[in-house]
Amino acid sequence: MRTSAAPTPVRAREQADELESRPSSLQPVLLLGLLLPAAAAMCYPFRHRIYTAAAGLAPAPAPAPNAQAPQPARFTYRPVLDPFVTHAAGLKGPGAMSTARVLALTALDVHGDDSLVVVPRPDAITLFGLAEDELLDDAPAGLFIPGNLDAALAYLETELSIREKEGTTHGRRLLLVADCAQEAKRITALLARHPGAVFAVLLGQWTGDQATIDDEGRVEAPPAVASNFPSHLPAMSRTEARDRLLKVLARHKDTQKPPPRRRSTPRRS
């Protein structure tokens, strides 16, 4: 009987080397399989941030053809001004007239219930464009328009003198808005005698401290005066001031209580 020859030593050695090499070739594959999940878990936050940023930068969808474009919001800036914060506010410069309009309208609109604004007729024409005979018959509450500055000062002096004699301490605050003309000394004496009861917004050659307002609304003033104004004021034309004045007066007229009527008594025969 013929028997097969035993494998040669060379063939046996090659098979042994092949068997030894197989486990070593699987090691990188196993190691890579362990590292991939860890790497994916570590990269998820970064990938999430990238996706989020990409979504934020995505262009907004185009509006529908028939959709109406949104109208831009319109804001009208009005600074908070208090015409009664100082006894005398002297104004000069290209923007002085505009600031006087704002102060007078603020007194009427915000403080109309407990104050009276006195504007001589020539100043009412210059500031608000009123006609010579406008607002004569229907005198609005909160506003008094005498014929000239002398008449305005005479009214203020008489009113304050009556209050002083009667001991009235809670009367309506009085605000004079006018060009001081040649009456600076008279106005100064009136303000000094009745502190807290009468105030003034003065244009022209005022002898006290003045705020200078340029044509763009920038304010320059001494420290004692500058604290009463913002650093910038908006312009207000005479046309706009007239419209606002008439609206304020109409609103005050609608909210006023009608004057009490006298009871009629039967005549005696």
Secondary structure, 3 states (H helix, E strand, C coil): CCCCCCCCHHHHHHHHHHHHHHHHHHHHHHHHHHHHHHHHHHHHHHHHHHHHHHHHCCCCCCCCCCCCCCCCCCCCCCCCCCCCCCCEEEEECCCHHHHHHHHHHHHHHHCCCCEEEECCHHHHHHHHCCCCCCCCCCCCCCEECCCCHHHHHHHHHHHHHHHHHHCCCCCCEEEEEEECCCCHHHHHHHHHHCCCCEEEEEECCCCCCEEEECCCCEEECCHHHHCCCCCECCCCCHHHHHHHHHHHHHHHHHHCCCCCCCCCCCCCC
